[in-house]
Amino acid sequence: MRIEARSLSFSVRGKALLSDVSLSAQPGETLALVGPNGSGKSTLMRLLAGLARPSQGDVLLAEQPLARLSRREIAQRIAIVEQQADTAERITARSVVELGRTPWLSALRPWSGEDTRQVDKALRTVEMEAFAQREWATLSGGERQRLHIARALAQQPGLLLLDEPTNHLDIHHQLSILNCVRNLKVTAVVALHDLNQALTCDRVAVLSGGRLVASGTPQQALTPDTVSEVFGITARQVRDAGGGAPHLSFHLA
Ligand SMILES: Nc1ncnc2c1ncn2[C@@H]1O[C@H](COP(=O)(O)OP(=O)(O)OP(=O)(O)O)[C@@H](O)[C@H]1O
């Protein structure tokens, strides 16, 4: 599903948290959102998810204004995993993932084999099948994070919004979750702090002080000059001795 932000601004008590942000992701693309702490990534995610209304501008999902969709219609199209997402504690891992099926259920459409299949598939994708019956309270931070992502995948959204999904994850699961997201046919917007992980996405948008300062392909948006200026460091592009894609190395300026 195509997502577009048109001239989005958002203020709280007269303070501008986002100013005139325009960006889009095409169906199936993975768009990385990067920027320093407090630059507005989570705020933008919440506007894209319809969890907050922009002060100005519009969010269009598959060319339809989000503001015109009902909560249920939004839930059938958009899944979000927020930073510090938490869940009631007396519940099993599997039940958390089953919550992802809620937007598709109704009195006329009770739980079916298809729902069970989607939950199984999501648990497999995040490599958490073996934990399905565990109590939520007994799980580690990374295991909970993977289950939140599984819950979002079980929702079968057209747009997946992930706010720092690799937080808490060991390097194997960081790479495997990002790989899985990039390979999904679903459009994804992913807030990331690891700029080298952002380099592996289809497109990158760079926020600074609530404004969009660069966007485009990773090579266009994440130039050493832009990264140095936005993060107040010195960035250099380097290549492994064995060739391969360039990546960034960082030093304090
Ligand atoms: N309700 C609010 N009232 C006042 N300021 C707020 C409110 N919510 C967020 N902010 C401020 O807006 C700015 C953007 O916050 P946001 O959480 O979007 O940043 P972020 O880029 O996701 O940061 P991080 O990388 O630290 O997660 C921050 O300075 C934050 O303190």
The ligand as an SDF file (V2000), in Angstrom:
LIG
                    3D

 31 33  0  0  0  0  0  0  0  0999 V2000
    3.4430   15.4680   24.3040 N   0  0  0  0  0  0  0  0  0  0  0  0
    4.5720   16.1620   24.1080 C   0  0  0  0  0  0  0  0  0  0  0  0
    4.7320   17.3930   24.6460 N   0  0  0  0  0  0  0  0  0  0  0  0
    5.8550   18.1130   24.4710 C   0  0  0  0  0  0  0  0  0  0  0  0
    6.9140   17.6450   23.7520 N   0  0  0  0  0  0  0  0  0  0  0  0
    6.8050   16.4250   23.2130 C   0  0  0  0  0  0  0  0  0  0  0  0
    5.6450   15.6230   23.3470 C   0  0  0  0  0  0  0  0  0  0  0  0
    5.8510   14.4370   22.6860 N   0  0  0  0  0  0  0  0  0  0  0  0
    7.0930   14.5270   22.1650 C   0  0  0  0  0  0  0  0  0  0  0  0
    7.6620   15.7000   22.4760 N   0  0  0  0  0  0  0  0  0  0  0  0
    9.0080   16.1830   22.0520 C   0  0  0  0  0  0  0  0  0  0  0  0
    9.0280   16.1350   20.6480 O   0  0  0  0  0  0  0  0  0  0  0  0
   10.3470   15.8280   20.1830 C   0  0  0  0  0  0  0  0  0  0  0  0
   10.2700   14.6680   19.2020 C   0  0  0  0  0  0  0  0  0  0  0  0
   10.0040   13.4770   19.9260 O   0  0  0  0  0  0  0  0  0  0  0  0
    9.9990   12.0560   19.2310 P   0  0  0  0  0  0  0  0  0  0  0  0
    9.6810   11.0450   20.2890 O   0  0  0  0  0  0  0  0  0  0  0  0
    9.1360   12.1130   18.0360 O   0  0  0  0  0  0  0  0  0  0  0  0
   11.5380   11.9470   18.7790 O   0  0  0  0  0  0  0  0  0  0  0  0
   12.3420   10.6940   18.2050 P   0  0  0  0  0  0  0  0  0  0  0  0
   13.0510   11.1800   16.9740 O   0  0  0  0  0  0  0  0  0  0  0  0
   11.4780    9.5090   18.0500 O   0  0  0  0  0  0  0  0  0  0  0  0
   13.4150   10.4880   19.3690 O   0  0  0  0  0  0  0  0  0  0  0  0
   14.2360    9.1730   19.9080 P   0  0  0  0  0  0  0  0  0  0  0  0
   15.2770    8.8740   18.8770 O   0  0  0  0  0  0  0  0  0  0  0  0
   14.8480    9.7000   21.1710 O   0  0  0  0  0  0  0  0  0  0  0  0
   13.2660    8.0640   20.1280 O   0  0  0  0  0  0  0  0  0  0  0  0
   11.1760   15.5650   21.4260 C   0  0  0  0  0  0  0  0  0  0  0  0
   11.9150   16.7350   21.7240 O   0  0  0  0  0  0  0  0  0  0  0  0
   10.1380   15.2860   22.5170 C   0  0  0  0  0  0  0  0  0  0  0  0
   10.6220   15.6670   23.7900 O   0  0  0  0  0  0  0  0  0  0  0  0
  1  2  1  0
  2  3  1  0
  2  7  2  0
  3  4  2  0
  4  5  1  0
  5  6  2  0
  6  7  1  0
  6 10  1  0
  7  8  1  0
  8  9  2  0
  9 10  1  0
 10 11  1  0
 11 12  1  0
 11 30  1  0
 12 13  1  0
 13 14  1  0
 13 28  1  0
 14 15  1  0
 15 16  1  0
 16 17  2  0
 16 18  1  0
 16 19  1  0
 19 20  1  0
 20 21  2  0
 20 22  1  0
 20 23  1  0
 23 24  1  0
 24 25  2  0
 24 26  1  0
 24 27  1  0
 28 29  1  0
 28 30  1  0
 30 31  1  0
M  END
$$$$
